[in-house]
């Protein structure tokens, strides 16, 4: 008999004995990181991911009149194009000189006229050097030619915000350059292609639209390296795991 008192010696109470209700513990919410302000009367606020992968580029809104993110302006792109032209012009002159393209320029009695075969040869050499330059640099992890690097702009994918790859970079330069060799309409295409960004909502040229690429400022789309050495666009670098990775613990 317990006479209304709990049994002695820490023994469990018999069946039917009223058990004392335990006070319910309040639910514990995770504490916010230091330095984050707390709104009055609200839940703890958590810091947003910094860097912006996925933040830019945003899908174009059909009701907005401006670009969905920061874009390189016309002046930046024009200066980068001029710098790249100068950088490519010097090695082209050297190659053409080695091929004898300027041997008769010092003779006033003769006018330098290339044969159809020479015209084709020099055109193919110019295309090979120019496209290799743009494809390798714009298709790489940085998306920057030397001119774009000097102006702090880069080429990125409109869909992912990351590198466009070498295949798309080659197609981008084909759309930009090949129509320029057509008679009559070539000059018109070059002007229309490059000036299109002045009235386009996403500040894209026609070769940007054809390949779904954007030219953006580096400050808005920084390239960062994680501990593995791989580059990612906008994502904050991840520190190495403590003690390193051990595949066979």
C-alpha positions in Angstrom: 0.0 0.0 0.0 1.2 3.4 -0.9 -1.4 5.5 1.1 -1.4 8.1 -1.6 2.4 8.5 -1.6 4.8 7.3 -4.3 6.7 4.0 -3.5 10.0 4.2 -1.7 13.4 3.3 -3.1 12.9 4.7 -6.6 10.5 1.9 -7.7 8.1 2.6 -10.5 4.6 3.3 -9.4 2.0 0.5 -9.8 -0.6 0.5 -12.5 -3.3 3.1 -12.0 -1.2 5.3 -9.9 -1.5 8.9 -11.1 1.7 10.1 -12.7 2.8 13.6 -12.3 2.7 15.6 -15.5 6.0 16.8 -16.8 6.2 20.5 -17.8 6.5 20.8 -21.6 9.8 22.3 -22.7 9.5 25.2 -25.0 10.8 24.6 -28.6 14.3 25.8 -29.1 14.8 27.9 -32.3 18.3 28.0 -33.8 20.2 31.1 -32.8 21.1 33.5 -35.6 24.7 34.2 -36.3 26.4 37.1 -34.6 26.0 40.5 -36.2 22.5 39.7 -37.6 19.9 42.2 -36.4 16.7 40.8 -34.9 13.3 42.2 -36.1 10.9 43.0 -33.3 8.3 40.3 -32.8 9.6 38.1 -35.6 11.5 34.9 -36.1 15.3 34.8 -36.2 16.7 36.0 -39.5 19.3 33.9 -41.3 22.0 35.3 -43.4 21.5 35.0 -47.2 24.0 33.3 -49.3 26.6 35.8 -50.6 28.1 35.8 -54.0 25.0 35.6 -56.2 25.2 32.3 -58.2 21.6 32.1 -59.3 21.0 35.7 -58.3 22.1 36.8 -61.7 21.1 36.4 -64.4 17.4 36.4 -63.6 14.8 35.3 -66.1 13.7 38.3 -68.1 10.4 39.7 -66.9 8.0 40.5 -69.8 6.7 43.5 -67.9 10.0 45.1 -67.1 11.7 47.6 -69.4 15.3 47.2 -68.3 17.8 44.3 -68.1 17.4 41.6 -65.5 20.8 42.3 -64.0 24.0 44.4 -64.4 25.3 44.6 -68.0 28.3 46.0 -69.7 27.6 49.2 -71.4 28.2 50.1 -75.1 31.4 52.1 -74.3 33.0 49.2 -72.4 32.3 46.7 -75.1 33.5 49.1 -77.9 36.8 49.8 -76.1 37.4 46.1 -75.4 36.8 45.4 -79.1 39.3 48.0 -80.2 41.9 46.7 -77.8 41.4 43.1 -79.0 41.7 44.4 -82.6 45.1 46.0 -81.9 46.3 42.9 -80.1 45.3 40.7 -83.1 46.5 43.1 -85.8 50.2 42.9 -84.8 50.6 39.1 -85.1 48.6 39.2 -88.3 51.0 41.7 -89.8 53.9 39.5 -88.8 52.3 36.4 -90.4 51.4 38.2 -93.6 54.9 39.7 -93.8 56.5 36.2 -93.5 54.3 35.0 -96.4 55.5 37.9 -98.6 52.3 39.9 -98.7 54.2 43.2 -98.5 57.2 42.6 -100.7 56.1 45.0 -103.5 54.7 47.8 -101.4 58.0 49.8 -101.6 57.9 49.9 -105.4 55.9 52.9 -106.5 55.6 51.5 -110.0 53.6 48.6 -108.9 50.3 48.2 -107.2 49.9 45.3 -104.8 47.2 43.0 -106.1 46.6 39.6 -104.6 45.5 36.7 -106.7 42.2 34.9 -105.8 44.2 32.1 -104.1 46.2 34.6 -102.0 43.0 36.4 -101.0 41.5 33.1 -99.8 44.7 32.1 -98.0 45.0 35.4 -96.1 41.3 35.4 -95.3 41.5 31.9 -93.8 44.6 32.8 -91.8 42.9 35.9 -90.4 39.8 33.8 -89.5 41.8 31.1 -87.9 43.8 33.4 -85.7 40.9 35.7 -84.8 38.5 32.8 -84.0 41.1 30.9 -82.0 41.7 34.0 -79.9 38.1 34.7 -79.1 37.0 31.0 -78.8 39.8 30.0 -76.4 39.5 33.1 -74.2 35.7 33.7 -74.2 35.0 30.0 -73.9 37.3 29.6 -71.0 36.5 29.8 -67.2 36.9 33.6 -67.1 35.0 34.4 -70.3 37.4 37.3 -71.0 39.6 38.3 -73.8 42.5 40.6 -73.0 40.4 43.6 -74.0 37.5 42.5 -71.9 39.8 41.9 -68.9 41.2 45.4 -69.3 37.6 46.8 -69.2 36.6 44.4 -66.3 33.8 42.8 -68.3 33.2 39.2 -69.3 30.9 36.8 -71.3 28.6 34.5 -69.4 25.7 32.2 -70.2 22.3 33.7 -70.0 20.8 30.5 -68.7 23.3 29.6 -66.0 25.5 32.6 -65.3 28.6 30.5 -65.8 31.1 29.9 -68.6 29.7 29.5 -72.1 32.2 26.8 -73.2 34.3 26.6 -76.3 31.6 25.3 -78.6 29.2 28.2 -77.9 32.1 30.6 -78.0 32.9 29.4 -81.5 29.3 29.7 -82.6 29.1 33.2 -81.1 32.0 34.4 -83.1 30.7 32.7 -86.3 27.4 34.6 -86.0 29.3 37.8 -85.4 32.0 37.4 -88.1 30.8 35.3 -91.0 28.0 37.6 -92.3 30.5 40.4 -92.4 32.2 38.8 -95.4 29.1 38.8 -97.5 29.1 41.5 -100.3 26.8 44.5 -99.9 25.1 43.4 -96.7 28.3 42.6 -94.7 28.8 46.1 -93.5 25.1 46.5 -92.7 25.2 43.4 -90.6 28.3 44.5 -88.6 26.7 47.8 -87.7 23.2 46.3 -86.9 24.8 43.5 -84.8 26.9 45.7 -82.6 24.4 48.6 -82.3 21.5 46.3 -81.4 22.4 46.4 -77.7 21.6 50.2 -77.6 17.8 49.5 -77.7 17.7 45.9 -76.6 16.1 45.2 -73.2 18.8 42.8 -72.0 21.6 44.9 -73.6 22.5 42.0 -76.0 23.9 42.2 -79.5 22.5 39.9 -82.2 25.3 37.4 -81.7 24.5 37.4 -78.0 20.9 36.7 -78.7 21.7 33.9 -81.1 23.9 32.1 -78.6 22.1 33.1 -75.4 25.1 35.0 -73.9 25.5 38.1 -71.9 28.4 40.6 -71.4 28.4 41.7 -67.8 30.7 43.6 -65.4 33.1 41.6 -63.3 32.1 43.4 -60.1 28.6 41.9 -60.4 29.7 38.4 -61.5 33.0 37.7 -59.8 35.0 34.5 -60.4 36.0 32.8 -57.2 38.1 29.7 -56.6 37.3 27.0 -54.1 39.9 24.9 -52.3 39.9 22.3 -55.2 41.1 24.9 -57.6 37.9 24.9 -59.7 36.3 28.2 -60.6 32.7 29.0 -60.0 30.6 32.0 -60.9 29.2 33.9 -57.9 29.3 31.0 -55.5 31.2 31.7 -52.3 34.4 29.6 -51.9 34.0 26.6 -49.6 36.8 25.9 -47.0 38.5 22.5 -47.1 37.0 19.9 -44.7 38.8 19.6 -41.3 41.7 17.2 -41.6 41.3 16.7 -45.3 39.2 14.1 -47.1 39.8 10.5 -46.3 38.0 8.1 -48.7 38.8 5.1 -46.4 38.1 6.1 -42.8 
